Amino acid sequence: MKTAKKATKTVTKYVGGASYESYAAEETYEGLDQNDSRYLNDDVAEDHAIEYSKVYYVVVDDEGNPVQDADGNYQVTEEETSMKLTVDCDFLLDCDYDNEIWAYLADETTVDEQINVAGNLGWSTPAVESVGKERDSVVDGPGESGNGNSSYGTNTWFTSAVVNASTWNPYMTYRLGVVYAHQSIKNGLAGAYAPAMNTHRTPFGGRNFEYYSEDGFIGGKMGAAEVTALQESGIYVYIKHMAMNDNDTNRDGNITWFAEQAAREIYLKDYEICVKETYVVDDEEAGTGHFEDGENVLGIMASLNRDGISMFHVGLYRQILRDEWGYNGLVITDGVGPYPWVMSPGAGLFGGVEGQLGGSAVTAYYDYEGDATSTNYGKYLLRQTTKHMLYQTVKTGKLVRGVHNASTGGSLSGWKLIRLIADLLLGALMALFAVKDIILPIVHKDEFTVETEGNADSENKPMEF
């Protein structure tokens, strides 16, 4: 008879309060050492060595148009041309994420800028001076642009997402997204923490009124249509709260248990559809449209609950969201402190939650978690955060330049210039009507009165103005 031998197994658990420092000796989720040379190169253009603080110009022809090679790639140079590579280069709107031009754009940023981006994504997207990106304002939703803040003036508080989804009419939520975007532009806002996308899992969910449905398919389709409209109109979106945010009271660090099959088939389905499908209007008069495969949402807000025991689940935010679904946008926290006992910036970076809505610099947490720039992987992740934000900045909407400049108090361009011209014209018209309908009649009345005092026949003469 054999005697059983006791075995000991150590299991690493990614729980709230863990720090980046505790991962520094581990392999990455890709199975590589954190100082592996792979992380010295770009995520897509793997033969592109990462650099910092570069200054690039776009190669242009005699007419000032950007030049492409035989493969359709735009050319850059360190020699000055008439077009510096910045977020304002219009040709970037037509460049997919796998185009190497995004690697060159990221190379222009500094380490300090990348740290600032990761730590200060609360209620705004921060300025990145090296590439001409200005600071933009982002405000909560999804009920109303400005979220009831009276400083933005009068806005529409829309019917709840549950009511909207009950119509089974994605064209309607598309039109709602257009209106929401226009009111955001009016308010000088560049983004919204909206729409809310979670699937109802319990009737006690504190945010159920913001979520479309108990059916992930319906919620995904309705949400994808609204997201399409908002982004086409130039407004950043952050669909939320990914994922399975079952309650609102005491939500920070609350543990949500679920099976992977149920998550994939139901609770993550709405997010998957928003990532993979875009809505196309067929006939505005008939109110019809259809869905097409293609990149859609470029902003996601994570949840404050723990999915299982992790607030920054590598399997969710990296393997499923990016590796399987092909997501190329930005992932930020919900309104977490950040607190070292809930989720610190470095730990979030490691798990895939890149930006802190709490608005604290990553460096403020080095005492808890060590310097994220101490490994190749840590620096790689900081760069990724900035690259994803810049991609979102450029690709969001046809009106991206005007809307975003309007929200910063910067130069008079785009929508801000149009509004200024409109205000001047309106003021001129008001002055014209005041002269014609108020001042001139008073003046002529006085003249007529003076003339009639010395002329008895004048009362029989017609008035001449």
C-alpha positions as CSV (number, residue, x, y, z in Angstrom):
1,M,0.0,0.0,0.0
2,K,1.4,3.4,-1.1
3,T,1.4,6.3,1.2
4,A,0.0,9.6,-0.3
5,K,2.4,12.5,-0.4
6,K,1.2,15.9,0.4
7,A,1.7,18.5,-2.3
8,T,1.9,22.3,-2.0
9,K,0.8,24.6,-4.7
10,T,1.1,28.4,-4.7
11,V,-1.5,30.3,-6.6
12,T,-1.1,34.0,-7.4
13,K,-4.4,35.9,-6.9
14,Y,-4.9,39.3,-8.5
15,V,-6.8,41.1,-5.8
16,G,-7.5,44.7,-5.0
17,G,-4.6,46.3,-3.1
18,A,-2.0,44.4,-5.0
19,S,0.6,46.6,-6.6
20,Y,2.6,46.6,-9.8
21,E,5.7,45.9,-7.7
22,S,4.2,42.5,-6.7
23,Y,4.1,41.6,-10.4
24,A,7.6,42.8,-11.3
25,A,9.2,39.4,-11.0
26,E,6.4,37.6,-12.9
27,E,6.0,36.8,-16.5
28,T,3.5,38.9,-18.4
29,Y,0.3,37.4,-19.6
30,E,2.0,36.7,-22.9
31,G,4.5,34.4,-21.1
32,L,7.5,36.8,-21.4
33,D,9.8,38.2,-18.9
34,Q,9.0,41.8,-18.0
35,N,12.3,43.0,-19.4
36,D,12.0,41.0,-22.5
37,S,13.3,42.8,-25.6
38,R,9.8,42.4,-27.2
39,Y,8.6,45.3,-25.1
40,L,11.2,47.6,-26.6
41,N,9.2,47.6,-29.8
42,D,5.7,48.8,-30.8
43,D,2.7,46.6,-30.2
44,V,1.7,46.4,-33.9
45,A,4.8,47.3,-35.9
46,E,7.0,44.8,-34.0
47,D,10.1,45.8,-35.8
48,H,9.6,49.4,-34.9
49,A,11.9,50.3,-32.0
50,I,10.1,52.5,-29.4
51,E,11.6,56.0,-29.0
52,Y,10.8,59.1,-27.0
53,S,10.7,62.9,-27.6
54,K,11.2,62.6,-31.3
55,V,10.1,65.3,-33.7
56,Y,8.7,64.0,-37.0
57,Y,7.4,65.7,-40.1
58,V,5.3,64.2,-42.8
59,V,6.9,63.8,-46.3
60,V,4.8,65.9,-48.7
61,D,4.7,66.5,-52.4
62,D,5.0,69.8,-54.2
63,E,1.4,70.7,-53.4
64,G,1.8,69.9,-49.7
65,N,-0.1,66.6,-49.7
66,P,1.3,63.7,-47.7
67,V,3.2,61.1,-49.7
68,Q,2.5,57.3,-49.5
69,D,4.7,54.5,-50.5
70,A,3.7,51.5,-52.8
71,D,2.1,49.8,-49.7
72,G,0.0,52.9,-48.8
73,N,2.2,53.8,-45.8
74,Y,2.8,57.5,-45.1
75,Q,6.4,58.6,-44.9
76,V,7.9,60.6,-42.1
77,T,11.2,62.4,-41.7
78,E,13.1,64.4,-39.1
79,E,13.8,67.1,-41.7
80,E,11.4,69.9,-41.5
81,T,8.5,70.0,-44.0
82,S,5.3,72.0,-44.2
83,M,3.5,69.3,-42.2
84,K,4.5,68.4,-38.7
85,L,3.1,65.0,-37.5
86,T,0.4,66.0,-34.9
87,V,-3.1,64.9,-34.0
88,D,-4.3,67.6,-36.4
89,C,-3.1,65.8,-39.5
90,D,-6.3,65.1,-41.4
91,F,-4.9,62.0,-43.2
92,L,-4.7,60.2,-39.8
93,L,-8.5,59.9,-39.9
94,D,-8.1,57.3,-42.7
95,C,-5.3,55.3,-41.0
96,D,-6.2,52.0,-39.3
97,Y,-4.6,51.2,-36.0
98,D,-2.2,48.7,-37.7
99,N,-0.6,51.6,-39.7
100,E,2.9,52.4,-38.5
101,I,2.1,56.1,-38.5
102,W,0.6,55.7,-35.0
103,A,3.9,54.3,-33.7
104,Y,5.7,57.4,-35.0
105,L,3.1,59.6,-33.4
106,A,3.6,57.9,-30.0
107,D,7.4,58.2,-30.4
108,E,7.0,62.0,-30.3
109,T,5.6,61.9,-26.7
110,T,7.8,62.0,-23.6
111,V,7.8,59.6,-20.6
112,D,6.5,62.4,-18.4
113,E,3.6,63.0,-20.8
114,Q,2.8,59.2,-20.8
115,I,2.8,59.1,-17.0
116,N,0.5,62.2,-16.9
117,V,-1.9,60.6,-19.4
118,A,-2.2,57.4,-17.4
119,G,-2.8,59.2,-14.1
120,N,-5.0,62.1,-15.2
121,L,-7.9,60.7,-17.3
122,G,-10.6,62.0,-14.9
123,W,-13.3,64.3,-16.3
124,S,-11.0,65.1,-19.2
125,T,-8.4,63.8,-21.6
126,P,-5.1,65.5,-20.8
127,A,-3.1,67.7,-23.1
128,V,-0.1,66.2,-24.9
129,E,1.9,69.2,-26.1
130,S,4.4,67.3,-28.1
131,V,1.7,66.2,-30.6
132,G,-0.6,69.2,-30.4
133,K,-3.3,67.5,-28.3
134,E,-5.2,70.0,-26.1
135,R,-7.0,69.1,-22.9
136,D,-10.6,68.1,-23.4
137,S,-13.6,68.1,-21.0
138,V,-15.5,64.9,-20.4
139,V,-18.7,64.7,-18.3
140,D,-20.9,61.9,-16.9
141,G,-24.0,60.6,-18.6
142,P,-25.9,58.8,-20.0
143,G,-29.2,60.6,-19.1
144,E,-28.2,64.0,-20.3
145,S,-25.3,65.9,-21.7
146,G,-23.8,67.7,-18.7
147,N,-25.5,65.2,-16.4
148,G,-27.8,67.8,-14.9
149,N,-25.2,70.4,-14.2
150,S,-27.0,73.8,-14.5
151,S,-23.8,75.5,-15.6
152,Y,-24.3,74.0,-19.0
153,G,-27.7,75.6,-19.5
154,T,-30.8,73.8,-20.7
155,N,-30.4,70.2,-22.0
156,T,-32.6,67.3,-22.7
157,W,-33.0,64.6,-20.0
158,F,-33.7,61.6,-22.2
159,T,-35.9,58.7,-21.4
160,S,-34.1,55.8,-19.6
161,A,-32.1,53.3,-21.5
162,V,-34.7,50.6,-20.5
163,V,-37.5,52.5,-22.3
164,N,-35.3,53.2,-25.3
165,A,-34.3,49.5,-25.7
166,S,-38.0,48.5,-25.4
167,T,-38.6,50.1,-28.7
168,W,-36.3,47.6,-30.5
169,N,-35.5,50.5,-32.8
170,P,-31.7,51.2,-33.2
171,Y,-32.4,54.1,-35.5
172,M,-34.1,55.9,-32.6
173,T,-31.1,55.5,-30.4
174,Y,-28.9,56.6,-33.3
175,R,-30.9,59.8,-33.5
176,L,-30.7,60.2,-29.7
177,G,-27.0,59.9,-30.0
178,V,-26.9,62.7,-32.6
179,V,-28.9,65.0,-30.3
180,Y,-26.8,64.1,-27.3
181,A,-23.7,65.0,-29.3
182,H,-25.0,68.3,-30.6
183,Q,-26.0,69.3,-27.0
184,S,-22.5,68.3,-25.8
185,I,-21.0,70.5,-28.6
186,K,-23.2,73.4,-27.4
187,N,-21.9,72.8,-23.9
188,G,-18.3,72.8,-25.0
189,L,-17.8,69.2,-24.0
190,A,-15.7,66.8,-26.0
191,G,-16.7,63.5,-24.4
192,A,-19.3,61.6,-22.3
193,Y,-19.1,58.7,-19.9
194,A,-21.9,57.1,-21.8
195,P,-23.8,55.1,-22.8
196,A,-24.1,52.6,-20.0
197,M,-24.0,49.0,-21.4
198,N,-24.2,46.4,-18.6
199,T,-26.8,43.6,-18.8
200,H,-29.3,43.4,-16.0
201,R,-28.4,40.6,-13.7
202,T,-30.5,41.3,-10.7
203,P,-33.5,43.6,-10.0
204,F,-31.6,45.1,-7.2
205,G,-29.0,46.6,-9.6
206,G,-28.5,50.3,-8.6
207,R,-27.8,51.4,-12.1
208,N,-30.3,49.2,-14.0
209,F,-32.2,52.3,-15.2
210,E,-29.0,53.3,-17.1
211,Y,-28.6,49.9,-18.7
212,Y,-30.5,48.9,-21.8
213,S,-31.7,45.4,-21.2
214,E,-31.5,41.9,-19.6
215,D,-30.6,40.7,-23.0
216,G,-27.1,41.3,-24.1
217,F,-27.9,41.2,-27.8
218,I,-30.6,43.9,-27.6
219,G,-28.4,46.1,-25.4
220,G,-25.5,45.7,-27.7
221,K,-27.4,46.6,-30.8
222,M,-29.1,49.6,-29.3
223,G,-25.8,50.8,-27.7
224,A,-23.8,50.3,-30.9
225,A,-26.2,52.6,-32.8
226,E,-25.9,55.4,-30.1
227,V,-22.2,55.0,-29.9
228,T,-21.9,55.3,-33.7
229,A,-23.9,58.6,-33.7
230,L,-21.9,60.1,-30.8
231,Q,-18.5,59.3,-32.3
232,E,-19.5,60.3,-35.8
233,S,-20.6,63.7,-34.4
234,G,-17.2,64.2,-32.7
235,I,-17.8,63.1,-29.1
236,Y,-15.7,60.7,-27.2
237,V,-17.6,57.9,-25.5
238,Y,-16.8,55.6,-22.7
239,I,-19.3,52.8,-22.5
240,K,-19.7,51.6,-18.9
241,H,-19.3,49.8,-16.4
242,M,-17.4,46.9,-17.8
243,A,-18.4,44.5,-16.4
244,M,-21.2,43.0,-14.3
245,N,-21.6,46.0,-12.0
246,D,-24.5,44.6,-10.0
247,N,-25.0,47.2,-7.4
248,D,-24.1,50.8,-6.7
249,T,-24.0,51.1,-2.9
250,N,-20.7,49.9,-1.5
251,R,-19.6,48.9,-5.0
252,D,-15.9,49.6,-4.6
253,G,-14.2,46.2,-4.5
254,N,-17.5,44.3,-4.3
255,I,-17.0,40.8,-5.6
256,T,-19.2,39.6,-8.5
257,W,-19.1,35.9,-9.3
258,F,-20.0,34.6,-12.7
259,A,-19.2,31.7,-15.1
260,E,-17.1,32.4,-18.2
261,Q,-19.7,30.9,-20.5
262,A,-22.5,33.1,-19.1
263,A,-20.2,36.1,-19.3
264,R,-19.4,35.5,-23.0
265,E,-22.9,34.6,-24.1
266,I,-24.8,37.2,-22.1
267,Y,-23.1,39.7,-19.9
268,L,-20.2,40.7,-22.2
269,K,-22.2,40.4,-25.4
270,D,-23.3,44.1,-25.4
271,Y,-19.7,45.2,-25.1
272,E,-18.6,42.8,-27.8
273,I,-21.2,44.1,-30.3
274,C,-20.2,47.8,-29.6
275,V,-16.6,46.9,-30.3
276,K,-17.2,45.0,-33.5
277,E,-20.3,46.5,-35.1
278,T,-21.2,50.0,-36.4
279,Y,-24.6,51.3,-37.4
280,V,-25.2,52.7,-40.9
281,V,-28.3,54.8,-41.7
282,D,-30.1,53.6,-44.9
283,D,-33.1,56.0,-45.1
284,E,-33.5,59.0,-42.7
285,E,-37.2,59.6,-43.7
286,A,-38.1,55.9,-43.2
287,G,-35.9,55.7,-40.1
288,T,-34.1,52.6,-41.2
289,G,-30.5,51.4,-41.0
290,H,-28.4,48.3,-40.7
291,F,-25.3,47.0,-38.8
292,E,-21.9,46.3,-40.4
293,D,-18.8,44.7,-39.1
294,G,-16.2,47.3,-38.3
295,E,-14.4,49.2,-35.6
296,N,-16.8,51.2,-33.4
297,V,-16.4,52.2,-29.8
298,L,-13.0,53.7,-28.8
299,G,-13.6,54.3,-25.1
300,I,-14.5,52.0,-22.2
301,M,-15.0,52.6,-18.5
302,A,-14.2,49.7,-16.3
303,S,-16.2,48.8,-13.2
304,L,-15.5,49.3,-9.5
305,N,-16.6,45.8,-8.6
306,R,-14.2,42.9,-8.8
307,D,-14.8,40.4,-11.5
308,G,-14.1,37.3,-9.5
309,I,-11.4,38.5,-7.2
310,S,-9.8,41.0,-9.6
311,M,-10.6,44.6,-10.3
312,F,-8.2,44.5,-13.2
313,H,-8.8,41.1,-14.8
314,V,-6.2,40.3,-17.4
315,G,-8.4,37.7,-19.0
316,L,-11.2,40.3,-19.4
317,Y,-9.4,43.5,-20.3
318,R,-6.5,42.1,-22.3
319,Q,-7.2,38.6,-23.6
320,I,-10.9,38.9,-24.4
321,L,-11.2,42.7,-25.1
322,R,-8.0,43.3,-27.1
323,D,-6.7,39.9,-28.2
324,E,-10.0,38.3,-29.2
325,W,-12.3,41.3,-30.0
326,G,-9.5,43.5,-31.5
327,Y,-10.3,46.6,-29.4
328,N,-7.9,49.5,-30.1
329,G,-9.3,52.2,-27.8
330,L,-8.8,53.4,-24.3
331,V,-9.8,51.8,-21.0
332,I,-10.2,53.9,-17.9
333,T,-11.3,53.3,-14.3
334,D,-14.7,54.3,-12.9
335,G,-14.5,57.0,-10.2
336,V,-12.1,55.1,-8.0
337,G,-9.7,57.1,-5.6
338,P,-7.4,55.6,-6.7
339,Y,-6.7,53.9,-3.4
340,P,-3.8,51.4,-2.9
341,W,-6.2,49.0,-1.2
342,V,-8.7,49.1,-4.1
343,M,-6.7,49.5,-7.3
344,S,-3.5,51.4,-7.8
345,P,-2.5,52.8,-11.2
346,G,0.4,50.4,-11.7
347,A,-1.8,47.4,-10.9
348,G,-4.4,48.7,-13.3
349,L,-1.9,49.1,-16.0
350,F,-0.8,45.5,-15.6
351,G,-4.3,44.2,-15.8
352,G,-5.5,46.4,-18.7
353,V,-7.3,49.3,-17.0
354,E,-5.0,52.0,-18.3
355,G,-6.2,55.4,-17.1
356,Q,-7.2,56.7,-13.7
357,L,-10.4,58.6,-13.6
358,G,-9.5,59.6,-10.0
359,G,-7.0,62.1,-11.5
360,S,-3.9,61.2,-9.5
361,A,-0.5,61.0,-11.0
362,V,0.9,57.5,-11.4
363,T,4.1,58.8,-9.6
364,A,2.0,59.4,-6.4
365,Y,1.7,55.7,-5.9
366,Y,5.4,54.7,-6.3
367,D,5.6,54.3,-2.5
368,Y,3.0,51.6,-2.7
369,E,3.9,49.8,-5.9
370,G,7.3,50.8,-7.2
371,D,8.2,52.7,-10.3
372,A,6.3,51.3,-13.3
373,T,9.1,52.6,-15.6
374,S,11.6,50.2,-13.9
375,T,10.8,47.4,-16.4
376,N,10.5,47.3,-20.2
377,Y,6.9,46.1,-19.8
378,G,5.9,48.9,-17.5
379,K,7.2,51.5,-19.9
380,Y,5.6,49.7,-22.8
381,L,2.2,49.8,-21.0
382,L,2.5,53.5,-20.3
383,R,3.2,54.2,-23.9
384,Q,0.3,52.0,-24.9
385,T,-2.1,54.1,-22.8
386,T,-1.0,57.3,-24.6
387,K,-1.1,55.6,-28.0
388,H,-4.7,54.4,-27.4
389,M,-5.8,57.9,-26.2
390,L,-4.3,59.6,-29.3
391,Y,-5.9,57.1,-31.6
392,Q,-9.3,57.8,-29.9
393,T,-8.7,61.5,-30.1
394,V,-8.0,61.5,-33.9
395,K,-10.5,58.8,-35.0
396,T,-13.6,60.1,-33.1
397,G,-15.9,61.8,-35.5
398,K,-15.8,64.0,-38.6
399,L,-16.0,67.2,-36.4
400,V,-13.0,66.1,-34.2
401,R,-11.0,69.3,-34.7
402,G,-13.7,71.8,-34.1
403,V,-15.4,70.1,-31.2
404,H,-12.3,69.5,-29.3
405,N,-10.8,72.9,-29.8
406,A,-14.1,74.4,-28.7
407,S,-13.9,72.8,-25.3
408,T,-10.5,74.0,-24.3
409,G,-10.6,77.8,-24.7
410,G,-7.8,77.5,-27.3
411,S,-7.4,79.0,-30.7
412,L,-10.5,80.2,-32.7
413,S,-10.9,77.3,-35.1
414,G,-13.6,74.9,-36.2
415,W,-16.8,75.0,-34.4
416,K,-15.7,77.7,-32.0
417,L,-15.0,80.1,-34.9
418,I,-18.3,79.3,-36.5
419,R,-20.1,80.0,-33.3
420,L,-18.2,83.3,-32.9
421,I,-19.2,84.4,-36.5
422,A,-22.8,83.4,-35.8
423,D,-22.9,85.4,-32.6
424,L,-21.5,88.5,-34.4
425,L,-24.0,88.1,-37.2
426,L,-26.9,87.7,-34.7
427,G,-25.7,90.8,-32.8
428,A,-25.6,92.8,-36.1
429,L,-29.1,91.7,-37.1
430,M,-30.4,92.6,-33.6
431,A,-28.9,96.1,-33.9
432,L,-30.3,96.6,-37.4
433,F,-33.8,95.7,-36.2
434,A,-33.5,98.0,-33.2
435,V,-32.6,100.9,-35.5
436,K,-35.3,100.1,-38.1
437,D,-38.2,99.3,-35.7
438,I,-37.5,101.4,-32.6
439,I,-35.1,104.3,-33.1
440,L,-36.1,105.5,-36.6
441,P,-39.9,105.6,-35.8
442,I,-39.2,107.7,-32.7
443,V,-37.0,110.2,-34.6
444,H,-39.4,110.6,-37.5
445,K,-42.3,111.1,-35.1
446,D,-40.5,114.0,-33.5
447,E,-39.7,115.5,-36.9
448,F,-43.4,115.3,-38.0
449,T,-44.6,116.9,-34.8
450,V,-42.3,119.9,-35.2
451,E,-43.3,120.4,-38.8
452,T,-47.1,120.4,-38.1
453,E,-46.9,123.1,-35.5
454,G,-46.4,125.8,-38.3
455,N,-48.6,124.2,-41.0
456,A,-52.3,123.7,-40.6
457,D,-52.6,121.7,-43.8
458,S,-50.0,119.2,-42.8
459,E,-52.5,117.0,-41.1
460,N,-54.0,116.2,-44.5
461,K,-50.6,115.3,-46.0
462,P,-49.2,111.7,-45.9
463,M,-46.3,111.1,-43.6
464,E,-43.0,110.7,-45.3
465,F,-40.3,108.8,-43.5
